[in-house]
Amino acid sequence: MGDERVRKLTCSAKIAHVVLSNCGPLSPSEVASEAYISVPRAQRGIAELADRGLAEPVCGVCEDREEVYALTDEDPIADPSA
């Protein structure tokens, strides 16, 4: 986590990031289920990632008609050379 914008993420966003990195793309409710956190907390974490350009909605809607999110290619955490 060398990038300054990543260091400043909230715990919710860091949790969402780890889940998306390992299991994504996922909806907020799927992130919540994987991480054993509440759906609102997962939604806040994903919203923060999206606001910072670390995640983006992708084509696809899960059963609950939620937006599905994936990490962006510019994500410094996902790039081990960064």
C-alpha positions in Angstrom: 0.0 0.0 0.0 2.5 2.5 -1.1 0.2 5.0 -2.7 -0.9 8.0 -0.6 -4.6 7.7 -1.7 -4.6 4.1 -0.6 -3.2 4.8 2.8 -6.0 7.3 3.5 -8.8 4.8 2.8 -11.2 4.0 5.6 -11.5 0.5 7.0 -14.7 -0.1 5.0 -12.9 0.8 1.8 -9.9 -1.3 2.6 -12.2 -4.3 3.3 -14.1 -3.8 0.1 -10.8 -3.5 -1.8 -9.5 -6.8 -0.5 -12.7 -8.6 -1.3 -12.9 -7.1 -4.8 -9.3 -8.0 -5.3 -9.8 -11.6 -4.3 -13.3 -12.3 -5.5 -14.5 -9.5 -7.7 -16.3 -8.2 -9.6 -19.1 -8.1 -7.0 -22.1 -6.1 -5.9 -22.1 -4.4 -2.5 -24.3 -7.1 -1.0 -21.9 -9.8 -2.3 -18.9 -7.9 -0.8 -20.8 -7.7 2.5 -21.5 -11.4 2.5 -17.9 -12.3 1.6 -16.5 -9.9 4.3 -19.1 -10.6 7.0 -19.9 -6.9 7.2 -23.2 -5.0 6.8 -24.5 -4.1 3.3 -24.4 -0.3 4.1 -20.8 -0.6 5.3 -19.9 -2.4 2.0 -21.8 0.2 0.0 -19.8 3.0 1.8 -16.5 1.2 1.1 -17.2 0.7 -2.6 -18.5 4.3 -3.0 -15.2 5.5 -1.5 -13.2 3.3 -3.8 -15.2 4.6 -6.8 -14.8 8.2 -5.7 -11.0 7.7 -5.5 -10.9 6.0 -8.9 -9.9 2.6 -7.5 -13.1 0.8 -8.5 -15.7 1.2 -11.2 -19.1 -0.3 -12.1 -18.9 -2.9 -14.7 -21.5 -4.5 -17.0 -23.7 -6.8 -15.1 -26.4 -6.8 -12.5 -26.8 -9.4 -9.7 -30.0 -10.9 -8.5 -31.0 -7.8 -6.5 -30.4 -5.5 -9.5 -27.4 -3.9 -7.8 -24.5 -2.4 -9.7 -21.5 -4.8 -9.9 -18.0 -3.3 -9.2 -14.5 -4.2 -10.1 -11.1 -2.7 -9.3 -9.7 -0.4 -11.9 -6.6 -1.1 -13.9 -4.9 1.9 -12.4 -5.2 0.5 -8.9 -1.8 0.7 -7.2 -2.6 -2.0 -4.7 -3.4 -4.6 -7.4 -0.1 -3.7 -9.2 2.8 -5.4 -7.2 5.4 -3.3 -9.1 4.0 -0.1 -7.7 
